[in-house]
Amino acid sequence: MSMLTPAPTPAIVAAADLLVGTGRLRRFVGAEHGAAVSYFLVDNEPGQGPGIHRHPYAETWVVLEGEARITIAGEVVHAVAGDTATAPAGAWHGFTNCGTGRLRVLCIHASDRIIQEWQDAPGVLDIPTAD
């Protein structure tokens, strides 16, 4: 006989509830929803992308649409729709839309909270929460 507690009814988090500001970026902070992972769903125009930063955990990207120039620990790779790349914990990284159309990337953070340190602001941790 199992001693497991029945799982709660799954909750849907509406896309509109994850929007950051007035743009197309969505942010899911796992701790706010009982999940062990967090993510950004990025939707960038050509030339856009986050600056170089790092996390105390790995981050994995799944390119859903477009082309990305990804920098991980100083190495540059090119990824297209369907590709996956991972930056290890502590590695400086970032990406830019290097294509001519939109870039959609699912950025999976192996943490229930998003913790970022930006290279241009060392020692300052950026820990976003729900707006």
ZALOPA-310643 format. One record per residue: residue number from 1; residue in three letters; chain; x, y, z of N, C-alpha, C, O in turn. Coordinates in pm, whole numbers, plus 50000, padded with zeros to 5 digits. Example, Ala and Ser with C-alpha at 12.3 -4.5 7.8 and 13.67 -1.06 7.14 Angstrom:
# residues 2
<r 1,'ALA','A',<51319,49431,50780>,<51230,49550,50780>,<51320,49670,50780>,<51424,49668,50846>>
<r 2,'SER','A',<51285,49775,50708>,<51367,49894,50714>,<51290,50003,50787>,<51341,50114,50804>>
This chain:
# residues 131
<r 1,'MET','A',<50084,49882,50000>,<50000,50000,50000>,<50090,50125,50000>,<50186,50132,50076>>
<r 2,'SER','A',<50058,50222,49917>,<50138,50343,49905>,<50101,50443,50013>,<49984,50456,50052>>
<r 3,'MET','A',<50202,50514,50061>,<50181,50616,50163>,<50188,50757,50103>,<50199,50855,50175>>
<r 4,'LEU','A',<50181,50764,49971>,<50189,50893,49904>,<50060,50972,49922>,<49951,50916,49922>>
<r 5,'THR','A',<50075,51101,49937>,<49960,51190,49944>,<49912,51218,49803>,<49993,51240,49713>>
<r 6,'PRO','A',<49781,51218,49782>,<49731,51247,49647>,<49780,51383,49600>,<49787,51479,49677>>
<r 7,'ALA','A',<49813,51390,49472>,<49861,51515,49414>,<49748,51616,49408>,<49632,51580,49385>>
<r 8,'PRO','A',<49780,51745,49428>,<49676,51847,49415>,<49633,51860,49269>,<49704,51817,49178>>
<r 9,'THR','A',<49518,51917,49249>,<49470,51940,49113>,<49568,52033,49041>,<49604,52138,49095>>
<r 10,'PRO','A',<49612,51996,48921>,<49707,52081,48848>,<49649,52220,48823>,<49531,52236,48794>>
<r 11,'ALA','A',<49736,52319,48833>,<49694,52457,48807>,<49757,52505,48677>,<49874,52476,48649>>
<r 12,'ILE','A',<49681,52575,48600>,<49730,52636,48478>,<49773,52778,48510>,<49699,52852,48576>>
<r 13,'VAL','A',<49890,52816,48465>,<49936,52953,48480>,<49918,53019,48344>,<49984,52982,48247>>
<r 14,'ALA','A',<49830,53115,48336>,<49801,53182,48209>,<49923,53258,48158>,<49996,53319,48236>>
<r 15,'ALA','A',<49944,53253,48028>,<50058,53323,47967>,<50059,53470,48005>,<50166,53527,48031>>
<r 16,'ALA','A',<49943,53533,48008>,<49936,53676,48041>,<49987,53704,48182>,<50037,53814,48209>>
<r 17,'ASP','A',<49975,53607,48272>,<50022,53625,48410>,<50175,53618,48420>,<50231,53655,48523>>
<r 18,'LEU','A',<50241,53572,48317>,<50387,53558,48318>,<50458,53670,48243>,<50581,53677,48245>>
<r 19,'LEU','A',<50383,53757,48177>,<50445,53865,48099>,<50524,53959,48189>,<50482,53993,48300>>
<r 20,'VAL','A',<50640,54001,48139>,<50726,54096,48210>,<50710,54230,48140>,<50745,54243,48022>>
<r 21,'GLY','A',<50659,54328,48208>,<50640,54460,48148>,<50542,54456,48033>,<50442,54384,48036>>
<r 22,'THR','A',<50571,54536,47930>,<50479,54546,47816>,<50528,54469,47694>,<50464,54473,47589>>
<r 23,'GLY','A',<50640,54400,47706>,<50696,54325,47593>,<50639,54185,47581>,<50532,54155,47634>>
<r 24,'ARG','A',<50714,54099,47511>,<50670,53961,47487>,<50741,53861,47578>,<50712,53742,47572>>
<r 25,'LEU','A',<50833,53907,47663>,<50906,53819,47753>,<50813,53764,47862>,<50736,53838,47924>>
<r 26,'ARG','A',<50823,53632,47884>,<50749,53570,47994>,<50849,53511,48093>,<50952,53457,48054>>
<r 27,'ARG','A',<50816,53522,48224>,<50902,53470,48329>,<50819,53384,48424>,<50716,53428,48476>>
<r 28,'PHE','A',<50865,53261,48446>,<50801,53166,48538>,<50900,53138,48650>,<51007,53081,48626>>
<r 29,'VAL','A',<50866,53178,48772>,<50949,53153,48890>,<50888,53033,48961>,<50781,53043,49020>>
<r 30,'GLY','A',<50958,52921,48955>,<50905,52794,49005>,<50855,52798,49147>,<50752,52739,49178>>
<r 31,'ALA','A',<50928,52866,49236>,<50890,52871,49377>,<50751,52930,49398>,<50684,52898,49496>>
<r 32,'GLU','A',<50708,53014,49306>,<50576,53077,49318>,<50464,52983,49275>,<50346,53014,49291>>
<r 33,'HIS','A',<50502,52867,49218>,<50402,52774,49165>,<50426,52630,49208>,<50368,52538,49151>>
<r 34,'GLY','A',<50511,52609,49308>,<50538,52474,49357>,<50621,52389,49262>,<50613,52267,49266>>
<r 35,'ALA','A',<50700,52455,49176>,<50783,52382,49079>,<50930,52394,49116>,<50971,52491,49179>>
<r 36,'ALA','A',<51009,52296,49076>,<51152,52294,49107>,<51237,52362,49000>,<51358,52373,49017>>
<r 37,'VAL','A',<51177,52410,48891>,<51249,52480,48786>,<51181,52614,48758>,<51065,52636,48793>>
<r 38,'SER','A',<51256,52703,48695>,<51205,52832,48651>,<51240,52848,48504>,<51323,52774,48451>>
<r 39,'TYR','A',<51178,52946,48437>,<51215,52968,48297>,<51180,53109,48252>,<51098,53177,48312>>
<r 40,'PHE','A',<51247,53149,48145>,<51209,53264,48066>,<51166,53211,47930>,<51231,53120,47877>>
<r 41,'LEU','A',<51060,53264,47873>,<51025,53239,47734>,<51055,53370,47664>,<50982,53468,47678>>
<r 42,'VAL','A',<51163,53370,47587>,<51214,53490,47522>,<51159,53498,47381>,<51150,53398,47310>>
<r 43,'ASP','A',<51121,53618,47340>,<51072,53644,47205>,<51136,53775,47160>,<51083,53883,47185>>
<r 44,'ASN','A',<51253,53765,47093>,<51335,53882,47060>,<51338,53913,46911>,<51326,53825,46826>>
<r 45,'GLU','A',<51354,54039,46884>,<51376,54088,46748>,<51524,54072,46714>,<51606,54053,46804>>
<r 46,'PRO','A',<51561,54080,46584>,<51702,54071,46546>,<51789,54170,46625>,<51751,54286,46645>>
<r 47,'GLY','A',<51905,54122,46668>,<51998,54204,46744>,<51974,54207,46894>,<52061,54251,46969>>
<r 48,'GLN','A',<51859,54161,46939>,<51827,54165,47082>,<51876,54039,47153>,<51893,53934,47092>>
<r 49,'GLY','A',<51897,54052,47283>,<51935,53940,47368>,<51986,53992,47501>,<52020,54110,47513>>
<r 50,'PRO','A',<51992,53906,47600>,<52040,53950,47731>,<52191,53970,47731>,<52263,53905,47655>>
<r 51,'GLY','A',<52238,54060,47815>,<52381,54079,47832>,<52444,53957,47897>,<52374,53865,47939>>
<r 52,'ILE','A',<52575,53957,47906>,<52647,53845,47964>,<52618,53839,48115>,<52628,53940,48185>>
<r 53,'HIS','A',<52583,53720,48162>,<52547,53698,48302>,<52578,53554,48340>,<52620,53475,48256>>
<r 54,'ARG','A',<52556,53521,48468>,<52574,53382,48511>,<52479,53352,48627>,<52418,53440,48687>>
<r 55,'HIS','A',<52468,53221,48655>,<52381,53170,48760>,<52458,53068,48843>,<52556,53011,48795>>
<r 56,'PRO','A',<52414,53043,48967>,<52478,52938,49049>,<52424,52799,49017>,<52444,52706,49096>>
<r 57,'TYR','A',<52358,52783,48905>,<52300,52657,48858>,<52308,52658,48705>,<52333,52762,48645>>
<r 58,'ALA','A',<52287,52543,48644>,<52291,52534,48497>,<52168,52601,48436>,<52061,52607,48497>>
<r 59,'GLU','A',<52186,52652,48313>,<52074,52703,48235>,<52077,52634,48099>,<52181,52625,48034>>
<r 60,'THR','A',<51961,52585,48056>,<51948,52517,47927>,<51855,52596,47838>,<51749,52642,47882>>
<r 61,'TRP','A',<51896,52612,47712>,<51814,52684,47613>,<51762,52586,47509>,<51835,52498,47464>>
<r 62,'VAL','A',<51637,52604,47473>,<51577,52531,47361>,<51534,52638,47262>,<51445,52719,47291>>
<r 63,'VAL','A',<51596,52639,47144>,<51560,52737,47042>,<51434,52687,46973>,<51434,52582,46909>>
<r 64,'LEU','A',<51327,52763,46986>,<51198,52725,46929>,<51179,52781,46789>,<51114,52720,46704>>
<r 65,'GLU','A',<51237,52899,46765>,<51222,52965,46635>,<51339,53061,46618>,<51379,53127,46713>>
<r 66,'GLY','A',<51392,53069,46498>,<51496,53166,46467>,<51637,53114,46484>,<51661,52993,46488>>
<r 67,'GLU','A',<51732,53210,46496>,<51875,53179,46507>,<51935,53257,46623>,<51902,53374,46644>>
<r 68,'ALA','A',<52022,53191,46698>,<52087,53256,46812>,<52237,53239,46806>,<52288,53133,46771>>
<r 69,'ARG','A',<52307,53345,46842>,<52451,53337,46867>,<52464,53330,47019>,<52434,53426,47089>>
<r 70,'ILE','A',<52511,53215,47068>,<52518,53189,47211>,<52664,53192,47254>,<52749,53129,47193>>
<r 71,'THR','A',<52691,53266,47360>,<52825,53271,47419>,<52820,53199,47553>,<52738,53233,47639>>
<r 72,'ILE','A',<52907,53100,47570>,<52918,53026,47697>,<53066,53022,47733>,<53147,52963,47661>>
<r 73,'ALA','A',<53101,53083,47846>,<53240,53084,47894>,<53338,53131,47785>,<53446,53075,47771>>
<r 74,'GLY','A',<53298,53232,47710>,<53385,53288,47608>,<53380,53219,47473>,<53434,53272,47375>>
<r 75,'GLU','A',<53318,53103,47465>,<53305,53031,47338>,<53173,53069,47272>,<53071,53081,47340>>
<r 76,'VAL','A',<53174,53087,47141>,<53055,53127,47068>,<53007,53012,46980>,<53085,52952,46907>>
<r 77,'VAL','A',<52877,52983,46989>,<52816,52880,46906>,<52693,52938,46837>,<52638,53039,46882>>
<r 78,'HIS','A',<52652,52875,46729>,<52535,52918,46653>,<52428,52811,46668>,<52454,52693,46644>>
<r 79,'ALA','A',<52308,52852,46706>,<52198,52757,46724>,<52078,52802,46642>,<52053,52921,46624>>
<r 80,'VAL','A',<52004,52703,46592>,<51883,52729,46514>,<51767,52652,46575>,<51785,52572,46667>>
<r 81,'ALA','A',<51648,52678,46524>,<51527,52614,46576>,<51547,52464,46590>,<51590,52397,46496>>
<r 82,'GLY','A',<51514,52412,46707>,<51528,52270,46737>,<51653,52237,46815>,<51662,52129,46874>>
<r 83,'ASP','A',<51752,52328,46818>,<51877,52304,46891>,<51860,52331,47040>,<51774,52409,47082>>
<r 84,'THR','A',<51944,52265,47119>,<51949,52283,47264>,<52094,52306,47304>,<52185,52242,47251>>
<r 85,'ALA','A',<52116,52397,47397>,<52250,52423,47451>,<52237,52444,47601>,<52131,52486,47650>>
<r 86,'THR','A',<52344,52415,47675>,<52343,52431,47820>,<52469,52502,47865>,<52580,52470,47822>>
<r 87,'ALA','A',<52451,52600,47954>,<52563,52666,48021>,<52574,52606,48160>,<52475,52601,48234>>
<r 88,'PRO','A',<52693,52559,48198>,<52708,52502,48332>,<52697,52610,48440>,<52712,52729,48412>>
<r 89,'ALA','A',<52671,52567,48562>,<52665,52659,48676>,<52791,52743,48682>,<52902,52691,48669>>
<r 90,'GLY','A',<52774,52873,48702>,<52887,52964,48718>,<52949,53015,48591>,<53035,53104,48597>>
<r 91,'ALA','A',<52911,52963,48475>,<52970,53008,48347>,<52903,53137,48300>,<52780,53147,48299>>
<r 92,'TRP','A',<52984,53234,48261>,<52929,53356,48201>,<52869,53320,48066>,<52930,53245,47989>>
<r 93,'HIS','A',<52751,53371,48036>,<52684,53335,47912>,<52583,53442,47871>,<52547,53530,47950>>
<r 94,'GLY','A',<52538,53432,47748>,<52434,53520,47695>,<52405,53477,47553>,<52471,53389,47499>>
<r 95,'PHE','A',<52306,53539,47492>,<52274,53508,47353>,<52217,53631,47286>,<52168,53723,47351>>
<r 96,'THR','A',<52225,53630,47153>,<52173,53738,47070>,<52100,53679,46951>,<52143,53578,46896>>
<r 97,'ASN','A',<51991,53740,46913>,<51921,53700,46791>,<52009,53744,46674>,<52022,53864,46646>>
<r 98,'CYS','A',<52070,53648,46605>,<52158,53679,46492>,<52089,53656,46358>,<52152,53665,46253>>
<r 99,'GLY','A',<51959,53627,46362>,<51885,53602,46240>,<51815,53726,46189>,<51836,53837,46240>>
<r 100,'THR','A',<51732,53707,46087>,<51657,53818,46028>,<51513,53823,46077>,<51442,53921,46052>>
<r 101,'GLY','A',<51469,53720,46147>,<51333,53716,46202>,<51336,53709,46354>,<51441,53728,46416>>
<r 102,'ARG','A',<51222,53681,46412>,<51213,53670,46557>,<51287,53548,46608>,<51297,53446,46540>>
<r 103,'LEU','A',<51338,53560,46730>,<51402,53450,46801>,<51315,53416,46922>,<51290,53501,47007>>
<r 104,'ARG','A',<51270,53290,46928>,<51194,53243,47044>,<51276,53133,47109>,<51310,53033,47045>>
<r 105,'VAL','A',<51308,53152,47237>,<51393,53059,47311>,<51330,53032,47447>,<51287,53125,47516>>
<r 106,'LEU','A',<51325,52905,47485>,<51284,52866,47619>,<51413,52851,47700>,<51496,52766,47670>>
<r 107,'CYS','A',<51429,52934,47802>,<51550,52938,47885>,<51517,52874,48020>,<51453,52937,48105>>
<r 108,'ILE','A',<51560,52751,48039>,<51523,52673,48157>,<51629,52687,48265>,<51746,52656,48242>>
<r 109,'HIS','A',<51588,52732,48381>,<51677,52751,48495>,<51657,52635,48592>,<51545,52609,48637>>
<r 110,'ALA','A',<51766,52565,48623>,<51760,52448,48710>,<51752,52491,48857>,<51835,52453,48939>>
<r 111,'SER','A',<51652,52571,48887>,<51632,52626,49020>,<51488,52673,49033>,<51425,52711,48935>>
<r 112,'ASP','A',<51437,52669,49155>,<51300,52719,49173>,<51295,52872,49181>,<51188,52931,49188>>
<r 113,'ARG','A',<51413,52935,49180>,<51424,53081,49178>,<51526,53119,49071>,<51621,53045,49045>>
<r 114,'ILE','A',<51506,53234,49010>,<51601,53284,48911>,<51700,53374,48984>,<51662,53474,49045>>
<r 115,'ILE','A',<51827,53337,48976>,<51934,53413,49042>,<52036,53447,48935>,<52097,53358,48877>>
<r 116,'GLN','A',<52056,53577,48908>,<52146,53620,48802>,<52247,53720,48855>,<52215,53805,48938>>
<r 117,'GLU','A',<52368,53708,48806>,<52472,53808,48830>,<52515,53858,48692>,<52559,53778,48609>>
<r 118,'TRP','A',<52502,53988,48668>,<52538,54046,48539>,<52686,54079,48537>,<52741,54129,48635>>
<r 119,'GLN','A',<52751,54051,48425>,<52895,54074,48414>,<52931,54222,48432>,<53037,54254,48486>>
<r 120,'ASP','A',<52842,54311,48389>,<52872,54454,48404>,<52835,54508,48542>,<52850,54627,48567>>
<r 121,'ALA','A',<52787,54421,48633>,<52758,54459,48772>,<52798,54343,48864>,<52712,54286,48932>>
<r 122,'PRO','A',<52926,54308,48866>,<52969,54191,48944>,<52937,54205,49093>,<52947,54313,49151>>
<r 123,'GLY','A',<52899,54093,49151>,<52869,54090,49294>,<52728,54130,49329>,<52686,54117,49445>>
<r 124,'VAL','A',<52652,54181,49231>,<52514,54222,49255>,<52423,54115,49198>,<52425,54089,49077>>
<r 125,'LEU','A',<52343,54052,49283>,<52253,53947,49237>,<52117,54006,49201>,<52061,54086,49275>>
<r 126,'ASP','A',<52066,53964,49088>,<51935,54004,49038>,<51844,53884,49060>,<51860,53781,48995>>
<r 127,'ILE','A',<51748,53896,49152>,<51659,53785,49185>,<51515,53833,49164>,<51451,53881,49257>>
<r 128,'PRO','A',<51463,53819,49040>,<51328,53870,49013>,<51219,53786,49079>,<51235,53666,49101>>
<r 129,'THR','A',<51110,53852,49109>,<50989,53786,49161>,<50872,53837,49079>,<50889,53920,48990>>
<r 130,'ALA','A',<50755,53788,49109>,<50635,53830,49035>,<50619,53981,49045>,<50643,54041,49150>>
<r 131,'ASP','A',<50579,54042,48933>,<50557,54189,48930>,<50434,54226,49008>,<50401,54344,49017>>
